[in-house]
C-alpha cells in the first residue's frame, strides 16, 4: 500500500514544474487584462438601466423638477466618477504596457489591440456636437442639474429639442430620460465589444505562447505509460465528477437559503421600525388630544360657574368678562399661524415670500461644513418654503404645500436642522401632507436674504 502511494506521489510530482510554468505564463498577460475587465465591470454597473445614475434620473423625469437635486446620492455619483476615472487609468496603463512591449505579443495582434483601445478611448473624448459618458457624469458633481445644463448639455446634443428657445427645453421629462438611457447603452456596448475583442486576442496569444509547454506535458504523459494513464482516468472518472457536482449544488442551495434569511430579516426590521414610528406618533397625538380636552373641560366649568354667578348678580357680568380675558390670553403667534396653515394653507401663504436654500448653503450642508448657518433666498418659481410675517414682526418659515419633498430633500432639511423631522425620511410627501408642529424662525440679513434662527418641527405621516 505504501509503495503505491510513493509511486503516485512521484508521478504527480513530475507534473509540478509544468503546472507552475503554465501559471506564470498566464499571469503575464491574462492577469493584467483581468484588472481592466474588473475596473470596467465596476464602472459599467453604474450606467446600466438599473444602476445608480439612471435609477434616480427615471424618478426625476416623472416629476420634472428644475433644477434636479441629487442630494442623497451625491456621494454615490462621486463614486461613479471615481470608478470611471479608475477605468480610464487602467486602460492607459495597459496601453503603455503594450506600447513598451512589457506584454509579450506579436506585432500583428499588438496593432489590433491598439486599434481597439483607441475605439474605447474615443468614448471618453468630450465634443460639443455630442455628449460623452465623461461629461454626463461631470454634470452631477455638484449634486444638481440646472435648467441650462439639461437643455444645452443633454437635450439639444441628443436631439430631444432643436433649439434652446423651445419653452420645454430644460425640463427633464421622460423623453429626455429615454434618449439619455439609449445613448449610455450605446456607449457602454461599444466599450464592451472592444474589451471582448482585446480579451480574445490576449487569450489566443497565451495559447500560442504555451504551445511548447503543452507539447512537453503531452509527451511526459505519454511517457509515463500505463500508470500515468490510470491516474488521469481515476481523476476524471464519472464518479468523481458526480461527487463534485453534488457538492457544488449543495453549496448553491446553502447560499440561496442564507440570502433568503437575510432578506426576511431586513423586511422584519423595516416593519418593526415602522410600527415603532407609528406608536410614537399615536402617543404624541393622544397626549395633545388629552391636553386640549383638559383645557376645554376647565374652560367649560369656569364659564358655567361664571354664568351661574351672573344670573344671581347681573352687576358682576362685566367683571367676569374681563376676568375671562385675563385668564385666557390670546394664542402665541406661531401657534395661531400654524392653525391657520392647517385650515387653509393657500390663504395664509397668499401674500407670503417664497424662498429656497442658496446653492452655497446646499453645498455646505452636503459637505457637512455649514456650521449651523443656513441662508435662504427668494425663489418665486421653485422655492420649497414660504416666509410669513406675523403681527409682532417675527418671520416664520412654512413648507410649500404643493412641493413634492423626496427622500433627498427631507434628509437635507433634517441634517441642516431647519426642521426636526419625526418619522421615516425614506419616502416622498407633498408639503400639504406633512404635519407642521411648529414653524422655523428666520430673520432678514443685510444682503436682503434670510438666515435661520430657530428650528421648526414636522411629523412625516
C-alpha positions in Angstrom: 0.0 0.0 0.0 2.8 2.4 0.9 4.6 1.5 -2.3 1.6 2.5 -4.4 1.4 5.9 -2.5 5.1 6.6 -3.2 4.7 5.8 -6.9 1.7 8.0 -7.1 3.5 11.0 -5.4 6.5 10.6 -7.7 4.3 10.6 -10.8 2.2 13.6 -9.7 5.4 15.4 -8.6 6.8 15.2 -12.1 4.0 17.5 -13.3 4.5 20.3 -10.8 7.2 22.2 -12.8 4.9 22.2 -15.8 1.9 23.5 -13.8 4.0 26.3 -12.2 5.4 27.3 -15.7 1.8 27.4 -17.1 0.6 29.6 -14.2 3.5 32.0 -14.6 2.8 32.3 -18.4 -0.9 33.0 -17.8 -0.2 35.6 -15.1 1.9 37.7 -17.6 -1.0 38.6 -19.9 -4.3 37.4 -18.5 -4.0 38.9 -15.0 -3.0 42.3 -16.4 -6.1 42.3 -18.6 -8.3 41.0 -15.9 -7.6 44.2 -13.9 -9.1 46.2 -16.8 -12.1 43.9 -17.0 -12.7 44.3 -13.3 -12.4 48.1 -13.4 -14.8 48.2 -16.4 -17.4 45.9 -14.7 -17.3 48.1 -11.5 -17.9 51.2 -13.6 -20.4 49.8 -16.1 -22.9 48.6 -13.4 -23.5 52.3 -12.5 -24.7 53.4 -16.0 -26.9 50.4 -16.8 -30.7 50.8 -16.6 -31.0 49.6 -13.0 -27.7 51.4 -11.9 -27.3 54.4 -9.6 -27.4 57.1 -12.3 -30.4 56.0 -14.4 -32.5 54.8 -11.5 -32.7 58.3 -9.9 -33.0 60.1 -13.3 -36.0 58.0 -14.1 -37.7 59.1 -10.8 -36.8 62.7 -11.5 -38.2 62.5 -15.1 -41.7 61.7 -13.7 -41.8 65.0 -11.7 -39.7 67.2 -14.0 -38.3 69.4 -11.2 -36.0 72.4 -12.1 -33.3 72.1 -11.0 -32.9 68.4 -10.4 -31.4 67.9 -6.9 -29.3 64.8 -6.4 -28.7 65.3 -2.7 -28.7 61.9 -1.0 -26.7 60.2 -3.8 -24.1 62.9 -4.3 -21.6 60.6 -2.6 -22.8 57.8 -4.9 -22.2 59.9 -8.0 -18.7 60.8 -6.8 -18.1 57.0 -6.5 -19.4 56.6 -10.1 -16.9 59.3 -11.2 -14.1 57.7 -9.3 -14.9 54.3 -10.9 -14.9 55.8 -14.3 -11.6 57.6 -13.7 -10.1 54.3 -12.5 -11.2 52.5 -15.6 -9.6 55.2 -17.8 -6.4 54.9 -15.8 -6.3 51.1 -16.2 -6.8 51.5 -20.0 -3.9 53.9 -20.2 -1.6 51.6 -18.1 -2.4 48.6 -20.3 -1.9 50.7 -23.5 1.6 51.8 -22.2 2.5 48.1 -21.4 1.5 47.1 -24.9 3.4 50.0 -26.5 6.6 49.4 -24.4 6.4 45.6 -25.1 6.1 44.8 -21.5 3.5 42.3 -22.6 4.9 39.6 -24.9 2.7 39.7 -28.0 3.3 39.6 -31.8 3.2 42.8 -33.9 0.0 41.9 -35.8 -2.0 41.4 -32.6 -0.3 44.4 -31.0 -1.6 46.7 -33.7 -5.1 45.3 -33.4 -5.1 45.7 -29.6 -4.0 49.3 -30.0 -6.9 49.9 -32.5 -9.5 48.5 -30.1 -8.0 50.6 -27.2 -8.3 53.7 -29.4 -12.0 52.9 -30.0 -12.6 52.7 -26.3 -10.8 56.0 -25.6 -12.9 57.7 -28.3 -15.9 57.2 -26.0 -14.1 59.4 -23.4 -13.4 62.4 -25.6 -15.7 65.4 -25.0 -17.1 67.2 -28.0 -19.6 70.0 -28.4 -21.6 68.1 -31.0 -22.3 65.1 -28.9 -22.2 64.3 -25.1 -20.0 61.6 -23.7 -20.1 59.4 -20.7 -17.3 61.6 -19.2 -19.2 64.9 -19.5 -22.5 63.4 -18.5 -21.1 62.2 -15.2 -19.4 65.6 -14.6 -22.8 67.3 -14.7 -23.8 65.7 -11.4 -20.6 66.5 -9.4 -22.3 69.5 -7.6 -25.4 67.5 -6.8 -27.7 69.4 -9.2 -28.8 69.6 -12.8 -29.6 73.2 -13.7 -32.0 74.1 -16.4 -29.3 75.3 -18.7 -27.3 72.1 -18.2 -30.3 69.9 -19.0 -31.0 72.0 -22.2 -27.5 72.8 -23.6 -25.6 69.7 -22.5 -28.1 66.9 -22.7 -31.4 67.6 -24.6 -30.0 69.6 -27.6 -27.0 67.3 -28.3 -29.2 64.2 -28.0 -31.8 65.7 -30.4 -34.7 66.0 -27.8 -35.1 69.6 -28.8 -33.7 71.5 -31.8 -33.2 74.8 -30.0 -32.8 76.2 -26.5 -35.6 78.6 -27.4 -38.1 75.8 -27.0 -40.2 76.5 -23.9 -39.8 72.9 -22.7 -36.0 72.8 -23.1 -34.5 72.4 -19.6 -37.4 70.3 -18.2 -36.1 66.8 -17.6 -39.0 64.8 -19.0 -39.5 61.1 -19.7 -38.3 61.6 -23.4 -35.0 63.0 -22.1 -34.6 60.1 -19.8 -35.2 57.6 -22.6 -32.8 59.3 -25.0 -30.1 59.5 -22.3 -30.6 55.8 -21.4 -30.3 54.9 -25.1 -27.1 57.0 -25.5 -25.4 55.5 -22.4 -26.4 52.0 -23.5 -24.8 52.5 -26.9 -21.6 53.9 -25.4 -21.4 51.0 -23.0 -22.0 48.5 -25.8 -19.1 49.9 -27.9 -16.7 49.7 -24.9 -17.9 46.2 -24.0 -17.4 44.9 -27.6 -13.9 46.3 -27.9 -12.9 44.8 -24.5 -14.2 41.4 -25.6 -12.0 41.7 -28.8 -8.9 42.6 -26.8 -9.6 39.7 -24.4 -9.9 37.3 -27.4 -6.5 38.4 -28.7 -4.8 38.2 -25.3 -6.1 34.7 -24.7 -5.1 33.5 -28.2 -1.6 34.9 -27.6 -1.5 32.9 -24.4 -2.4 29.8 -26.3 0.4 30.3 -28.8 3.0 31.0 -26.0 2.1 27.8 -24.3 2.2 25.5 -27.4 5.7 24.3 -26.4 4.6 23.7 -22.8 1.6 21.7 -24.0 3.8 19.6 -26.2 6.2 18.9 -23.3 3.3 17.9 -21.0 1.7 15.7 -23.6 5.0 13.9 -24.2 5.5 13.4 -20.5 2.0 12.0 -20.0 2.6 9.5 -22.9 6.0 8.6 -21.5 4.5 7.7 -18.1 2.8 4.8 -19.7 0.1 2.8 -18.1 0.5 4.1 -14.5 0.1 7.7 -15.5 -2.9 6.9 -17.7 -4.7 5.1 -14.8 -4.1 8.2 -12.6 -5.7 10.5 -15.1 -8.6 8.1 -15.7 -9.2 8.0 -11.9 -9.1 11.8 -11.5 -11.5 12.3 -14.4 -13.8 9.4 -13.6 -17.5 9.9 -13.8 -18.0 9.1 -10.1 -15.7 12.0 -9.1 -17.5 14.4 -11.4 -20.8 13.5 -9.9 -19.4 14.0 -6.4 -18.0 17.4 -7.3 -21.3 18.5 -9.0 -23.3 17.4 -5.9 -21.0 19.4 -3.6 -21.4 22.5 -5.8 -25.2 22.0 -5.9 -25.4 21.8 -2.0 -23.2 24.9 -1.7 -25.5 26.8 -4.0 -28.6 25.8 -2.0 -26.9 26.9 1.2 -26.1 30.3 -0.3 -29.7 30.8 -1.5 -31.1 29.9 1.9 -28.7 32.4 3.5 -29.7 35.2 1.1 -33.4 34.4 1.7 -32.9 34.6 5.5 -31.1 38.0 5.2 -33.9 39.4 3.1 -36.5 38.2 5.6 -34.6 39.7 8.5 -34.3 43.1 6.7 -38.1 43.1 5.9 -39.0 42.3 9.6 -36.6 45.0 10.8 -38.3 47.6 8.5 -41.8 46.6 9.7 -40.6 46.9 13.4 -39.2 50.3 12.7 -42.5 51.4 11.0 -44.6 50.1 13.9 -42.3 51.9 16.4 -42.7 55.2 14.5 -46.5 54.8 14.3 -46.6 54.1 18.0 -44.6 57.2 18.9 -46.9 59.3 16.6 -50.0 57.9 18.2 -48.6 58.7 21.7 -47.9 62.3 20.7 -51.3 62.8 19.1 -53.0 61.2 22.1 -51.1 63.5 24.5 -52.2 66.6 22.6 -55.8 65.5 22.5 -55.8 64.9 26.3 -54.2 68.3 26.8 -56.9 70.0 24.6 -59.7 68.1 26.3 -58.4 69.1 29.7 -58.2 72.8 28.7 -61.7 72.7 27.2 -63.1 71.0 30.3 -61.6 73.6 32.6 -62.9 76.5 30.4 -66.4 74.9 30.3 -66.5 74.5 34.1 -65.3 78.0 34.6 -67.8 79.5 32.1 -70.6 77.5 33.7 -69.6 78.8 37.2 -69.4 82.4 35.9 -72.8 82.1 34.2 -74.5 80.9 37.4 -72.9 83.8 39.3 -74.0 86.3 36.7 -77.6 85.1 36.9 -77.5 85.7 40.7 -75.7 89.1 40.4 -76.0 90.7 37.0 -73.7 93.6 38.1 -70.7 91.2 38.1 -71.1 90.4 34.4 -68.7 92.9 33.1 -66.1 91.9 35.7 -66.5 88.2 34.7 -65.8 89.0 31.0 -62.7 91.0 32.0 -61.6 88.1 34.2 -62.0 85.6 31.3 -59.9 87.7 29.0 -57.1 87.9 31.7 -57.4 84.1 32.4 -57.2 83.0 28.8 -54.7 85.2 26.9 -54.5 85.0 23.1 -52.6 82.1 21.5 -48.9 82.5 20.7 -48.3 83.9 17.2 -46.6 80.8 15.9 -49.4 78.5 17.2 -52.0 80.9 15.6 -50.3 80.9 12.3 -49.8 77.1 12.4 -53.5 76.6 13.0 -54.3 78.9 10.0 -51.8 76.9 7.8 -53.5 73.6 8.7 -57.0 75.0 8.0 -56.2 76.9 4.7 -52.5 76.9 3.7 -53.2 78.8 0.4 -55.0 81.6 2.2 -52.2 82.0 4.7 -49.5 81.9 2.0 -51.2 84.3 -0.4 -49.0 87.2 0.4 -46.0 85.2 1.8 -42.5 85.2 0.3 -41.4 82.0 -1.5 -37.8 81.0 -0.8 -35.3 78.2 -1.1 -31.8 77.5 0.3 -28.9 79.2 -1.5 -26.7 76.9 -3.7 -23.8 77.7 -1.4 -25.7 76.6 1.7 -26.8 73.4 -0.1 -23.2 72.5 -0.9 -22.1 73.2 2.6 -24.8 71.0 4.1 -23.8 68.2 1.7 -20.1 68.6 2.8 -21.0 68.9 6.5 -19.4 72.3 6.8 -22.4 74.7 7.2 -21.8 75.1 11.0 -25.4 76.0 11.7 -25.6 78.9 9.2 -28.5 78.4 6.8 -29.2 81.1 4.3 -32.4 81.3 2.2 -33.0 83.4 -0.9 -36.1 84.5 -2.8 -37.3 81.9 -5.4 -40.7 82.7 -6.7 -40.9 79.6 -9.1 -39.1 76.7 -7.4 -38.9 77.6 -3.7 -39.7 74.8 -1.3 -40.6 77.2 1.6 -42.7 80.3 2.4 -41.9 83.1 4.9 -44.9 84.5 6.7 -44.5 87.7 8.8 -46.5 87.9 12.0 -48.1 90.9 13.6 -45.3 91.0 16.2 -42.6 91.4 13.4 -41.3 87.8 13.6 -40.8 85.9 10.4 -41.9 82.2 10.3 -40.9 79.5 7.8 -43.6 77.1 6.4 -43.4 74.3 3.8 -44.9 74.9 0.3 -48.0 72.6 0.3 -47.6 71.9 -3.4 -43.9 70.9 -3.5 -43.0 67.2 -3.6 -40.5 66.6 -0.8 -38.5 63.5 -1.8 -36.0 61.5 0.4 -33.1 63.7 -0.6 -34.8 67.0 0.3 -36.1 65.6 3.6 -32.7 64.4 4.6 -31.2 67.8 3.7 -33.9 69.6 5.9 -33.3 67.2 8.8 -29.5 67.3 8.5 -29.4 71.1 8.5 -31.9 71.2 11.4 -34.0 73.7 9.6 -36.9 71.4 10.7 -36.6 68.5 13.1 -38.2 65.6 11.2 -40.2 62.9 13.2 -40.8 59.7 11.2 -39.1 57.9 8.2 -37.1 60.1 5.8 -37.3 57.3 3.1 -40.5 58.5 1.4 -42.0 61.1 -0.9 -44.6 63.5 0.5 -46.3 66.7 -0.7 -45.9 69.6 1.7 -49.6 69.7 2.3 -49.5 66.1 3.6 -46.7 66.9 6.2 -47.9 67.9 9.7 -46.2 71.1 10.8 -45.9 71.0 14.6 -44.2 74.4 14.7 -42.7 76.6 12.0 -39.0 77.6 11.9 -38.0 81.1 12.7 -35.9 83.2 10.3 -34.7 86.8 10.1 -33.6 89.1 7.3 -29.9 89.9 6.9 -28.1 92.9 5.3 -28.0 91.2 1.9 -31.8 91.0 1.8 -31.7 87.3 2.3 -33.0 85.3 5.3 -31.0 83.4 7.8 -32.1 80.5 10.1 -32.7 81.4 13.8 -34.6 78.6 15.4 -35.6 75.0 14.2 -39.1 74.1 13.4 -40.6 70.6 13.8 -42.6 68.4 11.4 -44.3 65.0 11.5 -43.9 62.7 8.4 -47.1 60.7 8.4 
